């Protein structure tokens, strides 16, 4: 990710938007189609329970295969994310803001009385835009809260892999880079191996979906957790 590109890099390019939407579209389709363990969520205040299909590991492996095939066939560059990283960050941030507005206004118009979908609004716009209006909003059958955290964790891995490819092609791979990549990948794969435990975490069972979680999942996790990988591209810096 070249931060020296200046303010122009903050304007999302068409390629960055295509990468983002293609990625989210694949995860949405894979999450709905691929088999996976159906896990019951926590009991909600109205005694209902949501069920989550934990097929994140299979989705991750399938996407890795597709990306590897695309690189092998010359359809895509392994460094595409590394070279448009700032633009992708900008596109994802704008997407997060727009999604949060849609979540806020759709939540206000909801007439559901279930714990998951009823609106929780009793104060200022800023507070509920930030914290969210609904506990578990859905879109086309997709639990958005569970979907966004999955997308953020996978994006962390794919950004790292693209940065590693850039390091490898530039000849700057060293032991620090290898160890950083290995332990991050280990953590992420382990997360998806035990994805069912995510259904009992506090943000899934208790926090409403607003900008805080949308930004945290889609922007903060993938783009700040990869800062070390970005810094490793600098030949003057030894980690």
Residue frames relative to the residue before (quaternion, step in Angstrom):
aa qw qx qy qz dx dy dz
X 1.0000 0.0000 0.0000 0.0000 0.00 0.00 0.00
X 0.2030 -0.8197 0.5290 0.0838 3.55 -0.43 1.18
X 0.2148 -0.8114 0.5351 0.0962 3.55 -0.21 1.33
X 0.5963 0.5969 -0.3565 0.4014 3.58 1.23 -0.32
X 0.4732 0.7036 -0.4274 0.3137 3.56 1.25 -0.10
X 0.4786 -0.7065 0.4126 0.3185 3.57 1.23 -0.28
X 0.7703 -0.3753 0.2477 0.4521 3.56 -1.32 -0.03
X 0.5682 0.6103 -0.3925 0.3881 3.61 1.10 -0.56
X 0.6276 0.5560 -0.3334 0.4310 3.57 1.12 -0.65
X 0.5954 0.5825 -0.3576 0.4221 3.58 1.24 -0.37
X 0.5943 0.5312 -0.3686 0.4782 3.58 1.25 -0.22
X 0.4183 -0.7303 0.4698 0.2664 3.61 -0.52 1.09
X 0.3224 -0.7317 0.5700 0.1891 3.55 -0.94 0.92
X 0.6609 -0.4910 0.3770 0.4244 3.56 -1.28 0.26
X 0.6446 0.5299 -0.3271 0.4436 3.57 1.00 -0.81
X 0.6450 0.5156 -0.3250 0.4610 3.58 1.01 -0.77
X 0.6524 0.5027 -0.3107 0.4746 3.58 0.99 -0.82
X 0.6426 0.5178 -0.3216 0.4643 3.60 1.00 -0.81
X 0.6381 0.5227 -0.3241 0.4632 3.58 0.96 -0.87
X 0.6811 0.5006 -0.2909 0.4482 3.58 0.86 -0.98
X 0.7212 0.4456 -0.2626 0.4609 3.59 0.75 -1.02
X 0.6222 0.5276 -0.3420 0.4665 3.58 1.07 -0.69
X 0.6462 0.5290 -0.3069 0.4566 3.55 0.99 -0.87
X 0.6952 0.4574 -0.2758 0.4810 3.58 0.82 -0.97
X 0.6363 0.5312 -0.3294 0.4522 3.58 1.03 -0.75
X 0.6402 0.5126 -0.3278 0.4689 3.57 0.98 -0.80
X 0.6761 0.4954 -0.3064 0.4512 3.59 0.85 -0.92
X 0.6289 0.5276 -0.3382 0.4601 3.59 1.02 -0.73
X 0.6838 0.4756 -0.2843 0.4748 3.58 0.91 -0.93
X 0.6659 0.5034 -0.3053 0.4582 3.58 0.90 -0.91
X 0.6544 0.5250 -0.3151 0.4436 3.57 0.97 -0.83
X 0.7022 0.4613 -0.2651 0.4730 3.57 1.09 -0.68
X 0.7518 0.4282 -0.2076 0.4564 3.57 1.05 -0.77
X 0.6979 0.5066 -0.2950 0.4115 3.58 0.81 -0.99
X 0.5073 -0.6430 0.4693 0.3302 3.60 -1.07 0.63
X 0.1424 0.7853 -0.5942 0.0994 3.53 -1.20 0.50
X 0.6244 -0.5448 0.4024 0.3891 3.54 -1.23 0.40
X 0.2940 -0.7459 0.5745 0.1649 3.56 -0.89 0.98
X 0.0836 -0.8292 0.5523 -0.0215 3.55 -0.43 1.28
X 0.3759 -0.7173 0.5427 0.2231 3.57 -0.90 0.95
X 0.3808 -0.7319 0.5221 0.2163 3.55 -0.90 0.95
X 0.7229 -0.4139 0.3173 0.4532 3.53 -1.31 -0.11
X 0.5445 -0.5905 0.4770 0.3567 3.56 -1.22 0.49
X 0.3150 -0.7709 0.5323 0.1525 3.57 -0.74 1.11
X 0.7172 -0.4633 0.2858 0.4351 3.63 -1.18 0.30
X 0.7136 0.4170 -0.2701 0.4939 3.61 1.08 -0.59
X 0.5626 -0.6422 0.3396 0.3947 3.59 1.38 0.38
X 0.5149 0.6166 -0.4387 0.4027 3.61 1.21 0.18
X 0.1782 -0.7644 0.6089 0.1147 3.56 -1.30 0.31
X 0.3123 -0.7152 0.5916 0.2025 3.53 -1.04 0.81
X 0.2522 -0.7494 0.5906 0.1613 3.55 -1.24 0.46
X 0.1885 -0.8034 0.5627 0.0489 3.54 -0.90 1.00
X 0.2924 -0.7373 0.5811 0.1824 3.57 -0.92 0.93
X 0.1769 -0.8216 0.5382 0.0634 3.57 -0.34 1.25
X 0.2403 0.7640 -0.5547 0.2254 3.54 0.17 1.33
X 0.2460 0.8166 -0.4901 0.1800 3.55 1.19 0.55
X 0.6463 0.5214 -0.3321 0.4474 3.59 0.94 -0.81
X 0.6614 0.4902 -0.3064 0.4778 3.58 0.93 -0.85
X 0.6301 0.5260 -0.3303 0.4660 3.60 1.01 -0.77
X 0.6489 0.5229 -0.3058 0.4604 3.56 1.00 -0.88
X 0.6778 0.4893 -0.2964 0.4618 3.59 0.85 -0.95
X 0.6547 0.5124 -0.3158 0.4573 3.58 0.98 -0.82
X 0.6577 0.4961 -0.3122 0.4731 3.58 0.98 -0.79
X 0.6116 0.5359 -0.3449 0.4688 3.59 1.06 -0.70
X 0.6472 0.5098 -0.3151 0.4711 3.59 0.98 -0.84
X 0.6617 0.5035 -0.3120 0.4597 3.60 0.90 -0.88
X 0.6668 0.4963 -0.3032 0.4659 3.59 0.95 -0.87
X 0.6422 0.5154 -0.3213 0.4677 3.58 0.98 -0.85
X 0.6461 0.5091 -0.3125 0.4750 3.58 1.01 -0.82
X 0.6494 0.5269 -0.3126 0.4505 3.57 0.98 -0.85
X 0.6524 0.4934 -0.3071 0.4865 3.58 1.03 -0.79
X 0.6595 0.5217 -0.3059 0.4465 3.58 0.93 -0.93
X 0.7242 0.4278 -0.2382 0.4856 3.57 0.98 -0.86
X 0.4987 -0.6801 0.4113 0.3458 3.58 1.25 -0.13
X 0.4216 0.7175 -0.4568 0.3142 3.58 1.25 0.35
X 0.7974 0.0781 -0.0230 0.5979 3.57 1.17 -0.51
X 0.4289 -0.6776 0.5339 0.2680 3.53 -1.26 0.45
X 0.4906 -0.6674 0.4608 0.3188 3.61 -0.93 0.75
X 0.6956 0.4588 -0.2693 0.4828 3.59 1.23 -0.36
X 0.3196 0.7862 -0.4909 0.1971 3.61 1.23 0.17
X 0.6774 0.4710 -0.3052 0.4755 3.61 0.95 -0.78
X 0.6459 0.5396 -0.3267 0.4301 3.58 0.94 -0.85
X 0.7268 0.4421 -0.2497 0.4626 3.58 0.97 -0.82
X 0.7569 0.2832 -0.2094 0.5505 3.63 1.13 -0.37
X 0.2088 0.8459 -0.4727 0.1321 3.56 1.22 0.54
X 0.6764 0.4813 -0.3021 0.4686 3.59 0.87 -0.91
X 0.6481 0.5045 -0.3135 0.4766 3.58 0.99 -0.80
X 0.6479 0.5067 -0.3122 0.4754 3.57 1.05 -0.77
X 0.6064 0.5396 -0.3377 0.4765 3.57 1.07 -0.72
X 0.6685 0.4994 -0.2940 0.4661 3.58 0.90 -0.94
X 0.6575 0.5093 -0.3090 0.4613 3.58 0.93 -0.91
X 0.6718 0.4966 -0.2984 0.4615 3.58 0.96 -0.87
X 0.6280 0.5268 -0.3356 0.4642 3.58 1.03 -0.74
X 0.6588 0.4949 -0.3062 0.4767 3.59 0.90 -0.92
X 0.6287 0.5313 -0.3247 0.4659 3.58 0.99 -0.83
X 0.6540 0.5210 -0.3107 0.4520 3.59 0.96 -0.86
X 0.6500 0.5099 -0.3122 0.4690 3.57 0.98 -0.84
X 0.6757 0.4953 -0.2957 0.4590 3.59 0.87 -0.94
X 0.6468 0.5154 -0.3166 0.4646 3.58 0.96 -0.86
X 0.6506 0.5235 -0.3250 0.4438 3.58 0.96 -0.81
X 0.6311 0.5120 -0.3364 0.4759 3.60 1.01 -0.73
X 0.6526 0.5074 -0.3135 0.4673 3.58 0.98 -0.85
X 0.6413 0.5152 -0.3200 0.4701 3.58 1.01 -0.80
X 0.6479 0.5297 -0.3198 0.4442 3.58 0.97 -0.84
X 0.7473 0.4156 -0.2386 0.4602 3.58 0.71 -1.06
X 0.6337 0.4966 -0.3446 0.4828 3.60 1.05 -0.61
X 0.6262 0.5396 -0.3321 0.4544 3.57 1.10 -0.67
X 0.6421 0.5250 -0.3218 0.4567 3.57 1.01 -0.80
X 0.7147 0.4513 -0.2509 0.4717 3.58 1.06 -0.72
X 0.4901 0.6793 -0.4275 0.3400 3.57 1.27 -0.10
X 0.1870 -0.7785 0.5911 0.0978 3.56 -1.03 0.85
X 0.3862 0.7214 -0.4828 0.3120 3.56 1.28 0.29
X 0.2646 -0.7630 0.5685 0.1570 3.56 -1.13 0.65
X 0.4561 0.6738 -0.4645 0.3496 3.60 1.23 0.08
X 0.6364 -0.5447 0.3852 0.3872 3.57 -1.19 0.51
X 0.6647 0.5365 -0.3049 0.4212 3.58 1.03 -0.77
X 0.8367 0.2725 -0.0809 0.4681 3.57 0.86 -0.98
X 0.5331 0.6216 -0.4424 0.3655 3.62 1.11 -0.21
X 0.4987 -0.6707 0.4539 0.3091 3.60 -1.01 0.73
X 0.1572 -0.7573 0.6284 0.0832 3.54 -1.10 0.82
X 0.2926 0.7505 -0.5313 0.2624 3.58 0.11 1.28
X 0.1911 0.7825 -0.5774 0.1333 3.56 -0.77 1.01
X 0.7438 0.3602 -0.2108 0.5221 3.56 1.24 0.28
X 0.8216 -0.2689 0.1913 0.4649 3.52 -1.21 -0.61
X 0.6458 -0.5202 0.4009 0.3893 3.53 -1.30 0.44
X 0.6623 0.5261 -0.3204 0.4264 3.58 0.81 -0.99
X 0.6524 0.5309 -0.3221 0.4345 3.59 0.87 -0.91
X 0.7719 0.3689 -0.2055 0.4753 3.59 0.75 -0.99
X 0.5434 0.5464 -0.4079 0.4896 3.57 1.25 -0.19
X 0.6823 0.4807 -0.2737 0.4780 3.56 1.02 -0.84
X 0.7768 0.3616 -0.1786 0.4836 3.58 0.79 -1.04
X 0.5209 -0.6479 0.4114 0.3737 3.58 1.16 -0.48
X 0.4084 -0.7117 0.5295 0.2150 3.53 -1.27 0.51
X 0.7933 0.2228 -0.1041 0.5569 3.58 0.95 -0.90
X 0.5432 -0.6477 0.4388 0.3048 3.53 -1.13 0.71
X 0.8217 0.0120 0.0444 0.5681 3.59 0.81 -0.98
X 0.0186 -0.8302 0.5572 0.0027 3.63 0.46 1.10
X 0.2008 -0.7715 0.5971 0.0891 3.54 -1.16 0.75
X 0.0727 -0.7608 0.6412 0.0694 3.55 -1.26 0.47
X 0.8347 -0.0923 0.0047 0.5429 3.56 -0.59 1.21
X 0.7361 -0.4333 0.2181 0.4721 3.53 0.97 0.90
X 0.5893 0.5714 -0.3631 0.4410 3.60 1.27 0.00
X 0.3400 -0.7001 0.5880 0.2203 3.58 -0.86 0.96
X 0.3397 -0.8082 0.4430 0.1876 3.57 -0.18 1.30
X 0.6285 0.5441 -0.3524 0.4299 3.59 0.98 -0.72
X 0.6831 0.4672 -0.2719 0.4910 3.58 0.89 -0.95
X 0.6411 0.5418 -0.3110 0.4458 3.58 1.06 -0.80
X 0.6911 0.4953 -0.2972 0.4345 3.59 0.84 -0.93
X 0.6620 0.4837 -0.3323 0.4662 3.61 0.92 -0.75
X 0.6077 0.5311 -0.3523 0.4738 3.60 1.09 -0.64
X 0.6589 0.5137 -0.3100 0.4537 3.58 0.92 -0.90
X 0.6665 0.5118 -0.3069 0.4469 3.59 0.95 -0.83
X 0.6655 0.4993 -0.3095 0.4604 3.59 0.93 -0.85
X 0.6690 0.4806 -0.3099 0.4748 3.60 0.94 -0.80
X 0.6295 0.5427 -0.3403 0.4396 3.58 0.99 -0.80
X 0.5695 0.5866 -0.3683 0.4425 3.58 1.10 -0.70
X 0.6892 0.4756 -0.2804 0.4693 3.60 0.87 -0.95
X 0.7106 0.4685 -0.2859 0.4403 3.60 0.81 -0.93
X 0.5981 0.5206 -0.3667 0.4866 3.60 1.10 -0.54
X 0.6456 0.5238 -0.3175 0.4560 3.58 0.94 -0.87
X 0.6654 0.5068 -0.3096 0.4523 3.58 0.91 -0.90
X 0.6503 0.5060 -0.3173 0.4694 3.57 1.01 -0.76
X 0.6359 0.5140 -0.3181 0.4798 3.57 1.06 -0.75
X 0.6354 0.5215 -0.3227 0.4692 3.56 1.06 -0.78
X 0.6329 0.5268 -0.3299 0.4616 3.57 0.99 -0.80
X 0.6455 0.5087 -0.3177 0.4729 3.57 1.01 -0.80
X 0.6377 0.5165 -0.3230 0.4714 3.59 1.02 -0.80
X 0.6623 0.5183 -0.3039 0.4477 3.56 0.92 -0.93
X 0.6934 0.4803 -0.2821 0.4570 3.57 0.88 -0.93
X 0.6943 0.4419 -0.2720 0.4987 3.58 1.16 -0.56
X 0.4768 -0.7058 0.4124 0.3230 3.58 1.28 -0.05
X 0.5371 0.6532 -0.3875 0.3671 3.58 1.19 0.44
X 0.3819 0.7244 -0.4923 0.2952 3.59 1.23 0.32
X 0.0503 0.7790 -0.6231 0.0480 3.57 -0.95 0.94
X 0.7494 -0.3988 0.2638 0.4579 3.58 -1.27 0.01
X 0.6240 0.5473 -0.3440 0.4390 3.61 0.99 -0.77
X 0.6552 0.5075 -0.3048 0.4693 3.57 0.96 -0.89
X 0.6636 0.5108 -0.3054 0.4533 3.57 0.91 -0.93
X 0.6725 0.4888 -0.3027 0.4661 3.60 0.89 -0.89
X 0.6327 0.5279 -0.3320 0.4591 3.59 0.96 -0.83
X 0.6790 0.4878 -0.2896 0.4660 3.58 0.86 -0.96
X 0.6581 0.5309 -0.3121 0.4331 3.58 0.91 -0.90
X 0.7279 0.4395 -0.2636 0.4556 3.59 0.74 -1.00
X 0.6091 0.5235 -0.3559 0.4778 3.61 1.09 -0.58
X 0.6635 0.4989 -0.3046 0.4670 3.58 0.90 -0.92
X 0.6237 0.5428 -0.3305 0.4552 3.57 1.01 -0.83
X 0.6647 0.5089 -0.2984 0.4585 3.57 0.88 -0.97
X 0.6916 0.4885 -0.2853 0.4490 3.58 0.86 -0.98
X 0.6566 0.4935 -0.3151 0.4755 3.60 0.91 -0.87
X 0.6372 0.5219 -0.3269 0.4635 3.57 0.98 -0.80
X 0.5947 0.5656 -0.3529 0.4492 3.58 1.06 -0.72
X 0.7355 0.4188 -0.2446 0.4732 3.58 0.83 -0.94
X 0.5617 0.5673 -0.3930 0.4563 3.60 1.16 -0.44
X 0.7771 0.2623 -0.1261 0.5580 3.57 1.08 -0.82
X 0.1574 0.8472 -0.4959 0.1074 3.58 1.14 0.65
X 0.5890 0.6049 -0.3764 0.3815 3.59 1.06 -0.64
X 0.6189 0.5533 -0.3511 0.4332 3.60 1.12 -0.54
X 0.5400 0.6258 -0.3941 0.4019 3.58 1.24 -0.41
X 0.6084 0.5953 -0.3506 0.3906 3.58 1.11 -0.63
X 0.7195 0.4060 -0.2520 0.5040 3.61 1.22 -0.26
X 0.4491 0.6801 -0.4673 0.3428 3.61 1.22 0.31
X 0.6866 -0.5371 0.3161 0.3745 3.54 -1.20 0.60
X 0.6826 0.4897 -0.3197 0.4383 3.60 0.84 -0.85
X 0.6488 0.5050 -0.3265 0.4663 3.60 1.08 -0.58
X 0.7832 0.3771 -0.1979 0.4531 3.59 0.80 -0.95
X 0.8256 0.2861 -0.1087 0.4740 3.62 1.05 -0.59
X 0.7203 0.4436 -0.2687 0.4606 3.63 1.00 -0.63
X 0.4232 -0.6895 0.5259 0.2625 3.55 -0.99 0.85
X 0.4947 -0.6778 0.4688 0.2758 3.55 -1.23 0.54
X 0.1794 0.7580 -0.6002 0.1816 3.52 -0.35 1.33
X 0.7947 -0.3034 0.2032 0.4849 3.55 -1.27 -0.27
X 0.5871 0.5993 -0.3768 0.3927 3.59 1.00 -0.73
X 0.7412 0.3898 -0.2261 0.4976 3.59 0.83 -0.95
X 0.6335 0.5305 -0.3459 0.4445 3.60 0.96 -0.81
X 0.6757 0.4701 -0.2820 0.4929 3.58 0.88 -0.94
X 0.6530 0.5341 -0.3183 0.4325 3.57 0.91 -0.90
X 0.7078 0.4654 -0.2598 0.4636 3.57 0.93 -0.92
X 0.7936 0.3682 -0.1709 0.4532 3.57 0.74 -1.08
X 0.7750 0.3180 -0.1710 0.5187 3.59 1.08 -0.62
X 0.7262 0.4602 -0.2787 0.4279 3.57 0.60 -1.12
X 0.6846 0.4932 -0.3077 0.4398 3.62 0.75 -0.99
X 0.7798 0.3696 -0.2468 0.4409 3.64 0.47 -1.00
X 0.7656 0.4126 -0.2247 0.4394 3.60 0.92 -0.78
X 0.6908 0.4040 -0.3075 0.5148 3.61 1.15 -0.26
X 0.6445 0.5183 -0.3339 0.4522 3.59 1.07 -0.60
X 0.6890 0.4467 -0.2820 0.4962 3.59 1.26 -0.16
X 0.3391 0.7575 -0.4981 0.2513 3.59 1.23 0.23
X 0.6284 0.5415 -0.3460 0.4383 3.60 0.97 -0.81
X 0.6564 0.5076 -0.3118 0.4629 3.57 0.99 -0.81
X 0.6330 0.5217 -0.3255 0.4703 3.56 1.08 -0.71
X 0.6673 0.5015 -0.2987 0.4626 3.56 0.94 -0.88
X 0.6148 0.5734 -0.3512 0.4122 3.58 1.09 -0.64
X 0.5755 0.5931 -0.3764 0.4187 3.60 1.24 -0.28
X 0.6040 0.5562 -0.3623 0.4411 3.57 1.23 -0.34
X 0.3932 -0.7480 0.4816 0.2323 3.61 -0.62 1.09
X 0.6448 0.5387 -0.3265 0.4328 3.58 1.19 -0.47
X 0.6984 0.4650 -0.2599 0.4780 3.58 1.24 -0.43
X 0.1240 -0.7667 0.6278 0.0516 3.54 -0.93 0.99
X 0.2385 -0.7859 0.5576 0.1206 3.58 -0.61 1.15
